């Protein structure tokens, strides 16, 4: 090839320029290499990486298949089960009441491998909130302190009744009082062993007498402590409560850099801290929950605003569960945020939390729903359903629960939530509610129009849910809803009575001649779940039928006989044999939900009265937001 000589430039001049360019390019490439080397390899470069990579970085997901998600979240992923048994609310699993109502994920269904998934898209409102989160947030909190819009004192003035009742809810009937004291003793026994053998860890392993950390809380610790705060307080276990409070003050580190379930952190940590604040007025809990709430916001950085299920609390990166079809988000997870996020906005005077969950509602109202039903998998990128699997148990459960509770928590002003709930309930009755040949009412699952005649333990919360919504449906259907709630609760009780241990299996079926019985080995375990007892508590308060307290006492006796071990309580692998094999896990929700609902069942109705409180899906009580009362209080304060 012949190079043409440029006019007026000598050969020697051209050679000089080329050498200078070469030296300059060599220097520049070295500088770029040095800068990017520092960016990627210096110790604290994670946040810098996100500045450069946030719009192109591929998010990791957990490997899995569509079928892996069938029992999703409330069950721990790393919980050890032998002989092919599945565990329940675990590390990956999650409580899909929420993991998701907490659908279980078995150990065999999840691996630790991670693969690339979808990209993260920054949300302009979140970018603003991040940049304002230092000085501007301090100003916001200062303004909040001055206006005192939702202060603890004003909140208490808006309650209709004292939170702990006239006499801490002590029943007048001696036998009921004795039973309540037994539940309190169970709580103290579970707590004392956790404190002795697993203090600061997330959960107790009572057989091996050590702590369990897990990986679904993203490096956060003390799940059993946070979950127990309100239970200890309402039971009057004040020494234990004060120990828990001191741990929160001195040891709860929110600056973790691990991978957390948005759902589990929200219902346990956010819900637990909120409830502790509202019951006690301790500003410590308010400060902690507002700090944690801000760390959850980046999960909503998706094209649709539907949050992904997993978030790194340190870096803010998020991704979907690998077993969730096509990188989808789970209905019971993104649908189980509303109660807590509304209270985060109330306490912070920052509307962003409310806006995030209202955006979810907006999308769900716009999207077409097959037969009026809400499938369990939704793409956070396209905003479309990924598949048509519908369940009132795992993967779907607490979405419906939060619709009716959002309406109740709004002092019955959230008409959108009310409309969505009763429309969904109509579709559920038309498509999923079934009657067995033996006369048992149950909720089947729906897979693209084909019914699967299975009902999970997680779905047994629905008796209580339908019950608390009975008053606010169509006037001519109040009794219908109460009857439906009672029938479903009865069916779930039957799943307990038909086992050798008088504890219910993870799932039970109504086909091949079986009714309310687990027909698969993988469904025969019990992990201290609360859902059946939860419905007993609600149905007792709604009807005062004594059978619900008797059924609750049967559960107490079964727990004592088969789940109590020397150093705590443990789930069992097979409810159909009295020669039990324990799973070596005292779930934190046993302290937060199972024992709390039993204690409330044997208490007077004025202990956390339903006129003032709603319970999140982890049984943490949150107050009804009476806007008119709070605004009146604020006006009176300002005039003074």
C-alpha positions, 0 to 999 in steps of 0.5 A, spaced: 500 500 500 502 506 498 501 512 503 500 519 499 504 524 502 500 530 505 502 537 502 507 541 506 509 536 511 516 533 511 517 525 512 521 527 518 515 531 521 510 526 520 514 521 523 515 526 529 507 526 530 506 519 529 511 518 535 508 523 539 501 520 538 504 513 540 507 516 546 500 520 548 496 514 547 500 509 551 500 514 557 492 515 556 491 507 556 495 506 562 491 512 565 485 509 564 487 502 566 490 505 572 483 508 574 479 502 572 483 498 576 482 502 582 475 502 580 474 495 580 479 492 585 479 497 591 476 495 597 470 500 597 468 500 590 461 497 590 458 503 590 462 506 584 461 500 580 454 502 580 455 509 578 458 506 572 454 500 571 447 501 573 444 501 566 448 496 563 449 491 569 446 484 568 443 482 575 444 475 577 438 470 579 438 463 583 437 457 578 431 454 578 425 452 574 418 454 573 416 448 578 421 449 583 416 455 585 410 451 586 410 452 594 414 458 594 416 462 600 415 461 607 419 455 608 427 456 609 431 454 603 437 451 607 433 448 612 436 441 613 431 435 611 433 428 611 429 422 607 427 426 601 423 431 606 422 438 604 423 444 609 419 450 610 420 457 611 427 458 609 433 461 607 431 461 600 424 459 601 421 464 604 415 465 607 410 466 602 404 467 606 410 471 603 416 466 601 410 469 599 404 468 604 410 464 604 410 459 599 415 454 601 421 452 597 424 445 598 432 444 599 431 440 593 428 445 589 433 451 590 441 451 588 446 456 590 448 457 583 447 464 580 446 466 573 445 473 569 438 475 569 435 482 567 438 489 567 436 494 572 433 501 570 434 507 575 428 510 577 428 518 577 424 518 584 429 514 587 435 517 584 432 524 587 431 520 594 438 517 594 441 524 593 437 527 598 438 522 603 443 525 607 442 533 609 435 533 606 433 527 609 435 530 616 431 536 614 425 532 613 426 528 619 427 535 623 421 538 620 417 531 622 419 532 629 417 539 629 410 538 626 409 531 630 404 529 625 404 522 626 407 522 633 406 516 638 402 521 643 397 523 637 397 516 635 395 514 642 389 519 642 386 516 636 385 509 638 378 507 641 381 503 646 387 502 650 392 497 646 393 492 652 386 492 654 383 494 661 387 488 664 392 486 659 386 482 656 386 477 662 380 473 661 375 472 667 374 464 666 379 461 670 380 455 665 381 460 659 386 464 663 390 458 665 391 456 658 393 463 656 399 462 662 401 456 658 402 459 652 406 464 655 410 459 658 411 456 652 414 463 649 418 464 655 421 457 654 422 458 646 425 465 648 430 463 653 433 457 649 434 462 643 437 467 648 442 461 651 444 458 645 443 462 639 443 470 641 444 474 635 443 469 630 436 469 626 433 462 629 435 457 634 437 450 632 434 446 638 437 439 637 444 441 636 443 447 641 446 453 636 444 458 632 442 459 624 443 465 620 441 463 613 441 467 607 434 470 606 435 476 610 442 479 607 446 479 612 441 482 617 441 478 624 437 477 630 430 475 626 427 472 632 429 478 636 425 483 632 420 478 631 419 477 638 419 484 640 411 485 640 410 478 643 414 479 649 411 486 650 404 484 650 405 478 654 408 482 659 415 478 659 418 485 660 425 483 662 425 479 656 423 485 652 428 489 655 433 484 653 431 484 646 430 492 646 438 493 648 440 488 643 436 492 637 440 498 640 447 496 641 447 490 636 442 491 630 447 493 624 443 495 618 449 496 614 449 489 611 451 487 604 448 481 603 442 478 598 436 479 602 428 477 600 425 484 600 418 480 602 421 477 608 425 483 611 419 487 610 414 483 614 419 481 619 424 486 620 420 492 618 413 490 621 416 488 627 420 494 628 414 498 626 409 494 631 414 495 637 414 503 636 407 503 636 406 499 642 411 502 646 413 509 643 420 507 643 424 512 638 429 507 637 425 503 633 422 508 629 429 510 627 431 503 626 425 502 621 426 508 617 433 507 616 431 500 614 426 502 609 430 507 605 434 501 604 429 497 600 427 502 595 432 500 590 428 494 589 423 498 585 428 500 580 424 496 574 421 499 568 414 497 571 416 499 578 414 492 580 420 490 585 424 484 584 424 479 590 431 479 592 435 486 594 442 487 596 441 492 602 448 495 601 449 496 594 442 496 592 442 492 586 436 487 585 434 481 581 428 476 581 428 469 584 432 464 579 426 459 580 421 464 578 419 463 571 422 468 566 425 472 572 418 474 574 416 477 581 411 474 585 404 476 587 405 475 594 411 478 595 410 485 591 403 484 594 405 484 601 408 491 602 402 496 602 401 496 610 408 497 612 410 502 606 404 506 608 406 507 615 413 508 613 410 514 609 406 516 615 412 516 620 417 519 615 412 524 612 415 522 606 410 520 600 415 515 596 413 509 600 406 510 599 407 512 592 411 505 590 405 501 593 400 505 590 404 504 583 403 497 584 396 497 585 395 502 578 399 496 574 394 491 577 388 495 576 390 496 568 392 489 566 387 484 564 386 478 569 384 471 567 377 470 569 378 476 574 384 472 577 391 474 579 396 469 577 402 468 581 408 470 576 408 477 573 414 480 569 417 486 572 420 488 566 414 488 561 408 488 566 405 482 564 403 475 567 408 470 566 404 464 567 397 463 569 398 459 576 393 462 581 393 460 588 391 462 595 396 458 598 404 459 597 405 465 592 399 468 592 396 468 599 398 475 602 396 479 596 389 478 598 390 479 605 393 485 604 387 488 600 382 487 605 387 489 611 389 496 607 382 497 607 381 496 614 387 500 616 385 506 612 379 506 617 375 504 611 377 510 606 381 506 601 375 504 597 380 502 591 383 496 596 376 494 598 373 494 590 379 490 588 379 485 594 371 483 593 372 483 586 378 478 587 374 474 592 368 473 587 373 470 582 376 466 587 369 463 589 367 462 582 373 458 580 377 455 586 372 454 592 370 447 591 366 442 596 369 435 597 364 429 596 365 428 604 362 436 605 369 439 606 369 446 603 376 448 600 380 452 595 383 448 589 389 451 585 388 453 578 393 452 573 391 455 566 384 453 567 385 446 570 384 445 577 389 442 582 385 439 588 390 441 593 390 446 599 396 448 602 397 450 610 399 457 608 392 457 604 388 456 611 389 463 613 384 465 608 378 463 613 380 469 618 381 473 612 374 472 609 371 473 616 374 480 618 372 482 611 365 479 612 362 486 615 364 490 609 362 486 603 355 487 600 350 487 606 346 481 603 352 477 603 355 478 610 352 471 613 355 468 606 362 470 608 362 468 615 359 461 613 364 461 608 370 463 613 367 458 618 367 452 613 374 453 610 377 454 618 373 447 619 376 444 613 383 446 616 382 443 622 380 437 619 387 436 616 390 437 623 385 432 626 386 426 621 393 426 623 396 422 628 400 428 631 394 432 631 398 437 627 397 439 620 401 437 614 404 442 609 399 441 604 393 436 603 389 433 597 382 432 595 382 427 590 383 419 589 379 418 595 383 422 600 380 428 603 384 433 607 390 428 608 397 429 605 398 424 599 405 425 598 411 424 602 414 431 601 407 434 604 407 431 610 411 435 614 410 441 619 414 447 621 411 450 627 406 454 622 401 459 624 395 459 619 390 455 622 391 458 629 390 464 626 384 463 623 381 460 630 383 467 633 379 471 628 373 466 628 373 466 635 373 474 635 368 474 630 363 469 633 365 467 640 364 460 638 367 456 644 369 450 639 375 455 636 378 455 643 378 448 644 381 447 637 386 452 639 388 448 645 388 441 641 394 445 638 397 447 644 397 440 646 400 437 640 405 442 640 407 440 647 407 433 645 411 433 639 414 439 637 417 441 644 424 438 645 429 439 651 432 446 648 426 449 644 421 447 639 422 444 633 418 442 626 417 435 625 418 431 618 411 427 618 405 429 622 402 422 620 407 418 625 407 419 633 415 417 632 417 424 630 423 426 627 425 433 628 427 438 623 432 442 628 429 449 627 425 453 631 422 458 626 422 465 628 415 466 626 413 461 631 414 466 636 411 472 632 405 468 630 404 461 632 404 463 640 402 470 639 395 468 636 394 462 641 395 468 646 390 472 643 385 466 642 385 465 650 385 473 651 379 478 652 378 481 645 380 488 648 387 486 648 390 489 641 382 490 639 381 489 632 377 496 632 384 499 632 389 494 629 391 490 623 396 484 623 401 484 618 402 477 615 407 476 620 402 478 626 405 484 627 400 489 629 399 496 626 394 501 628 389 503 623 390 510 620 385 515 622 387 521 618 381 525 620 383 524 628 390 525 626 389 532 622 385 534 628 390 533 633 395 536 629 391 542 628 390 543 635 397 542 637 399 548 632 393 552 635 397 552 642 
